[in-house]
Structure formats: structure tokens, C-alpha cells
Amino acid sequence: MERGLNEAEKDYYAARGEIDQVEKNLRNIQHQREGIDSMLMQLQNELNESKLELNSVKERLSVEFNVVMDEVLGRITEEEVAELAEANEEKLRTTLAGFAKSLTTWAN
């Protein structure tokens, strides 16, 4: 009977150890997710600030120099827009790849 109790305790503590490890991994993943969410929110805020600044510049150019910014921006070629988009996309991919690598490291 005592032998059975010892086996049950051994199994219990082994299972409890595995559960603790899974919970630790889950907390790490949640912490990383919160960090990623925070960074995403920060990037969205920066984008909104940039849009506000652009609108402010458009208004100043229009009032002070009678320049319509949309016309100036219309002079930018499709190739230049594509190059800028590609550069920004690559920067974002690199950042996300770093997060994915960190997430994989934490999960293990």
C-alpha cells in the first residue's frame, strides 16, 4: 500500500512539474504578446502623428506659398512609391522576424 502511495506521489509531482513548465512557457508567451501589442500600438500612434504632421505641412504650404501638396506628391513616380513601400516592408519584415525568433526561443 505504501509503495502504491509513493508511486502516486511520484506521478503527481512529475505531472505537477510538467504543468508548472507549461504555465511558465504560457506566461512568457503572454508577456511577449503584450510587448508586441505595445509596439504595434506605438507604431500606429507614430503613423497617426506622421499623418497629422503631413496635413499640417500641406496647410502651411498652401497658405504661405500657394502650393498644393497633392499636386507635388502627384509628381512622384510610381517607381519611387514602390521603392519606398518595399523599403518599409523589408524593415517591418525584419522586425517581425526578430519577434518571431524571440517568441520561438521563449516558447522552448
C-alpha positions as a Markdown table, in Angstrom:
| # | Residue | x | y | z |
|---|---|---|---|---|
| 1 | Met | 0.0 | 0.0 | 0.0 |
| 2 | Glu | 2.8 | 2.4 | 0.9 |
| 3 | Arg | 4.5 | 1.5 | -2.4 |
| 4 | Gly | 1.4 | 2.5 | -4.3 |
| 5 | Leu | 1.2 | 5.7 | -2.4 |
| 6 | Asn | 4.8 | 6.5 | -3.2 |
| 7 | Glu | 4.2 | 5.8 | -6.9 |
| 8 | Ala | 1.1 | 8.0 | -6.9 |
| 9 | Glu | 3.1 | 10.8 | -5.2 |
| 10 | Lys | 5.9 | 10.4 | -7.7 |
| 11 | Asp | 3.5 | 10.6 | -10.6 |
| 12 | Tyr | 1.7 | 13.6 | -9.1 |
| 13 | Tyr | 4.9 | 15.6 | -8.7 |
| 14 | Ala | 6.1 | 14.7 | -12.1 |
| 15 | Ala | 2.8 | 15.8 | -13.6 |
| 16 | Arg | 2.9 | 19.0 | -11.4 |
| 17 | Gly | 6.4 | 19.8 | -12.7 |
| 18 | Glu | 5.2 | 19.5 | -16.3 |
| 19 | Ile | 2.2 | 21.7 | -15.6 |
| 20 | Asp | 4.5 | 24.3 | -14.0 |
| 21 | Gln | 6.7 | 24.3 | -17.0 |
| 22 | Val | 3.8 | 24.7 | -19.4 |
| 23 | Glu | 2.4 | 27.6 | -17.3 |
| 24 | Lys | 5.8 | 29.2 | -17.3 |
| 25 | Asn | 6.0 | 29.0 | -21.1 |
| 26 | Leu | 2.5 | 30.4 | -21.3 |
| 27 | Arg | 3.4 | 33.4 | -19.1 |
| 28 | Asn | 6.4 | 34.1 | -21.3 |
| 29 | Ile | 4.4 | 33.9 | -24.5 |
| 30 | Gln | 1.7 | 36.2 | -23.0 |
| 31 | His | 4.5 | 38.6 | -21.9 |
| 32 | Gln | 5.9 | 38.7 | -25.4 |
| 33 | Arg | 2.5 | 39.2 | -26.9 |
| 34 | Glu | 1.9 | 42.2 | -24.7 |
| 35 | Gly | 5.2 | 43.6 | -25.8 |
| 36 | Ile | 4.3 | 43.1 | -29.5 |
| 37 | Asp | 0.9 | 44.6 | -28.9 |
| 38 | Ser | 2.5 | 47.6 | -27.2 |
| 39 | Met | 5.0 | 48.0 | -30.1 |
| 40 | Leu | 2.1 | 47.7 | -32.6 |
| 41 | Met | 0.2 | 50.4 | -30.8 |
| 42 | Gln | 3.3 | 52.6 | -30.7 |
| 43 | Leu | 3.7 | 52.2 | -34.4 |
| 44 | Gln | 0.1 | 53.1 | -35.1 |
| 45 | Asn | 0.5 | 56.2 | -32.9 |
| 46 | Glu | 3.6 | 57.2 | -34.8 |
| 47 | Leu | 1.7 | 56.7 | -38.1 |
| 48 | Asn | -1.1 | 58.9 | -36.9 |
| 49 | Glu | 1.3 | 61.6 | -35.7 |
| 50 | Ser | 3.0 | 61.5 | -39.1 |
| 51 | Lys | -0.3 | 61.9 | -40.9 |
| 52 | Leu | -1.1 | 64.9 | -38.7 |
| 53 | Glu | 2.3 | 66.4 | -39.4 |
| 54 | Leu | 1.8 | 65.9 | -43.1 |
| 55 | Asn | -1.6 | 67.6 | -43.0 |
| 56 | Ser | 0.0 | 70.5 | -41.1 |
| 57 | Val | 2.7 | 70.8 | -43.7 |
| 58 | Lys | 0.1 | 70.7 | -46.5 |
| 59 | Glu | -1.8 | 73.5 | -44.9 |
| 60 | Arg | 1.3 | 75.7 | -44.4 |
| 61 | Leu | 2.5 | 75.2 | -48.0 |
| 62 | Ser | -1.0 | 76.0 | -49.2 |
| 63 | Val | -1.4 | 79.1 | -47.1 |
| 64 | Glu | 2.2 | 80.5 | -47.3 |
| 65 | Phe | 3.3 | 79.5 | -50.8 |
| 66 | Asn | 0.1 | 78.7 | -52.6 |
| 67 | Val | 1.4 | 75.2 | -53.2 |
| 68 | Val | -1.0 | 72.3 | -53.3 |
| 69 | Met | 0.9 | 69.4 | -51.8 |
| 70 | Asp | -1.2 | 66.8 | -53.5 |
| 71 | Glu | 0.0 | 68.1 | -56.8 |
| 72 | Val | 3.6 | 67.9 | -55.7 |
| 73 | Leu | 3.1 | 64.4 | -54.4 |
| 74 | Gly | 1.5 | 63.5 | -57.8 |
| 75 | Arg | 4.8 | 64.2 | -59.4 |
| 76 | Ile | 6.4 | 61.3 | -57.5 |
| 77 | Thr | 6.7 | 58.4 | -59.9 |
| 78 | Glu | 5.1 | 55.0 | -59.3 |
| 79 | Glu | 8.6 | 53.5 | -59.1 |
| 80 | Glu | 9.6 | 55.8 | -56.3 |
| 81 | Val | 6.5 | 54.9 | -54.4 |
| 82 | Ala | 7.2 | 51.2 | -54.9 |
| 83 | Glu | 10.8 | 51.6 | -53.7 |
| 84 | Leu | 9.6 | 53.4 | -50.6 |
| 85 | Ala | 7.0 | 50.8 | -49.9 |
| 86 | Glu | 9.5 | 48.0 | -50.5 |
| 87 | Ala | 12.0 | 49.5 | -48.1 |
| 88 | Asn | 9.3 | 50.0 | -45.4 |
| 89 | Glu | 8.0 | 46.4 | -45.9 |
| 90 | Glu | 11.5 | 45.0 | -45.6 |
| 91 | Lys | 12.1 | 46.9 | -42.4 |
| 92 | Leu | 8.8 | 45.6 | -41.0 |
| 93 | Arg | 9.6 | 42.0 | -42.1 |
| 94 | Thr | 12.9 | 42.2 | -40.3 |
| 95 | Thr | 11.3 | 43.5 | -37.1 |
| 96 | Leu | 8.6 | 40.8 | -37.2 |
| 97 | Ala | 11.2 | 38.1 | -37.9 |
| 98 | Gly | 13.1 | 39.2 | -34.8 |
| 99 | Phe | 9.9 | 39.0 | -32.8 |
| 100 | Ala | 9.1 | 35.5 | -34.2 |
| 101 | Lys | 12.6 | 34.3 | -33.3 |
| 102 | Ser | 12.2 | 35.7 | -29.8 |
| 103 | Leu | 8.8 | 34.1 | -29.4 |
| 104 | Thr | 10.2 | 30.7 | -30.6 |
| 105 | Thr | 13.1 | 31.0 | -28.1 |
| 106 | Trp | 10.8 | 31.8 | -25.2 |
| 107 | Ala | 8.3 | 29.0 | -26.1 |
| 108 | Asn | 11.1 | 26.4 | -25.9 |
